[in-house]
Amino acid sequence: MNKKLALSFFIVITLTACNQTESYTHWTDSTDNQTQRLDEAGIKYEIREGEIWVREKDLKKAVACCS
């Protein structure tokens, strides 16, 4: 019984961790200066149609280093 419970718990935790998607928030228009500052700060971002999109969990960090 304990083995089945432990296995079930492990499977649920593993599947939950694999299903996390990162959501991004619009930051600013893309410039070399902004992308360089984000790179130096180690902040992940995407460039979409000439705009910089920052992960939501890194938004405060981006505001602190790049404003």
Residue frames relative to the residue before (quaternion, step in Angstrom):
aa qw qx qy qz dx dy dz
M 1.0000 0.0000 0.0000 0.0000 0.00 0.00 0.00
N 0.6825 0.4864 -0.2946 0.4591 3.59 0.87 -0.92
K 0.6272 0.5368 -0.3400 0.4504 3.58 1.06 -0.70
K 0.6526 0.5054 -0.3128 0.4699 3.58 0.99 -0.83
L 0.6515 0.5104 -0.3103 0.4678 3.57 0.98 -0.82
A 0.6640 0.4960 -0.2995 0.4727 3.58 0.93 -0.88
L 0.6519 0.5074 -0.3109 0.4701 3.58 0.97 -0.83
S 0.6433 0.5172 -0.3171 0.4670 3.59 0.96 -0.83
F 0.6489 0.5144 -0.3085 0.4682 3.57 0.95 -0.89
F 0.6555 0.5157 -0.3049 0.4598 3.58 0.93 -0.91
I 0.6592 0.5073 -0.3076 0.4621 3.60 0.93 -0.87
V 0.6525 0.5102 -0.3179 0.4614 3.59 0.91 -0.86
I 0.6644 0.4964 -0.3048 0.4683 3.60 0.88 -0.90
T 0.6617 0.5119 -0.3062 0.4543 3.59 0.91 -0.88
L 0.6938 0.4692 -0.2822 0.4678 3.58 0.85 -0.90
T 0.6258 0.5304 -0.3383 0.4612 3.58 1.05 -0.66
A 0.6660 0.5015 -0.3008 0.4630 3.58 0.94 -0.84
C 0.6755 0.5015 -0.2949 0.4530 3.59 1.02 -0.71
N 0.6993 0.5020 -0.2574 0.4390 3.57 1.15 -0.52
Q 0.4810 0.6782 -0.4448 0.3329 3.60 1.18 0.08
T 0.1379 -0.7766 0.6113 0.0645 3.55 -0.85 1.02
E 0.3908 -0.7084 0.5358 0.2416 3.53 -1.08 0.69
S 0.1852 -0.7716 0.5974 0.1158 3.55 -0.87 0.91
Y 0.2480 -0.7826 0.5632 0.0939 3.52 -1.05 0.86
T 0.2219 -0.7535 0.6086 0.1122 3.54 -1.24 0.63
H 0.5337 -0.6206 0.4624 0.3407 3.57 -1.03 0.78
W 0.2155 -0.7896 0.5665 0.0962 3.56 -0.86 1.00
T 0.7313 -0.3190 0.2699 0.5391 3.60 0.50 -1.17
D 0.6468 -0.4600 0.3978 0.4603 3.55 -1.28 -0.10
S 0.5367 -0.6556 0.4364 0.3028 3.54 -1.08 0.74
T 0.1006 0.7486 -0.6499 0.0848 3.55 -0.89 1.07
D 0.6269 -0.5430 0.3960 0.3941 3.55 -1.19 0.49
N 0.6332 0.5510 -0.3251 0.4356 3.58 1.01 -0.83
Q 0.6855 0.4843 -0.2883 0.4609 3.59 0.86 -0.94
T 0.6770 0.4838 -0.3071 0.4619 3.59 0.87 -0.86
Q 0.6232 0.5319 -0.3412 0.4608 3.58 1.06 -0.70
R 0.6620 0.5027 -0.3060 0.4641 3.60 0.94 -0.86
L 0.6497 0.5048 -0.3150 0.4732 3.59 0.99 -0.79
D 0.6391 0.5210 -0.3216 0.4655 3.58 1.00 -0.81
E 0.6703 0.5039 -0.2977 0.4562 3.59 0.92 -0.91
A 0.6947 0.4550 -0.2656 0.4898 3.58 1.11 -0.68
G 0.4513 -0.7112 0.4373 0.3151 3.60 1.26 -0.13
I 0.4240 0.6978 -0.4623 0.3458 3.57 1.15 0.63
K 0.3610 -0.7237 0.5466 0.2171 3.57 -0.83 1.01
Y 0.0664 0.7854 -0.6112 0.0715 3.54 -1.04 0.83
E 0.2476 -0.7201 0.6209 0.1861 3.52 -1.37 0.20
I 0.2576 -0.7237 0.6112 0.1904 3.55 -1.17 0.57
R 0.0006 -0.7948 0.6032 -0.0671 3.54 -0.66 1.21
E 0.8488 -0.1208 0.0435 0.5128 3.55 -0.68 1.15
G 0.7465 -0.4266 0.2198 0.4608 3.58 0.87 0.95
E 0.6527 0.4665 -0.3184 0.5049 3.59 1.25 0.26
I 0.3814 -0.7050 0.5495 0.2356 3.55 -1.15 0.66
W 0.1066 -0.7707 0.6277 0.0244 3.54 -0.93 1.03
V 0.1710 -0.7959 0.5790 0.0457 3.58 -0.74 1.15
R 0.5538 -0.5874 0.4598 0.3700 3.58 -1.10 0.68
E 0.5783 -0.6171 0.4083 0.3436 3.57 -0.99 0.83
K 0.6789 0.4939 -0.3103 0.4459 3.58 0.95 -0.78
D 0.6968 0.4342 -0.2719 0.5021 3.63 1.23 -0.30
L 0.3888 0.7650 -0.4567 0.2347 3.59 1.25 -0.01
K 0.6667 0.4896 -0.3140 0.4660 3.62 0.87 -0.85
K 0.6319 0.5261 -0.3220 0.4694 3.56 1.04 -0.78
A 0.6502 0.5101 -0.3125 0.4684 3.59 1.00 -0.80
V 0.6353 0.5180 -0.3287 0.4691 3.58 1.00 -0.78
A 0.6744 0.5114 -0.2968 0.4422 3.58 0.93 -0.89
C 0.7842 0.3619 -0.1972 0.4639 3.60 0.83 -0.86
C 0.8167 0.3322 -0.1176 0.4571 3.56 0.97 -0.75
S 0.5269 0.6308 -0.4269 0.3771 3.61 1.15 0.27
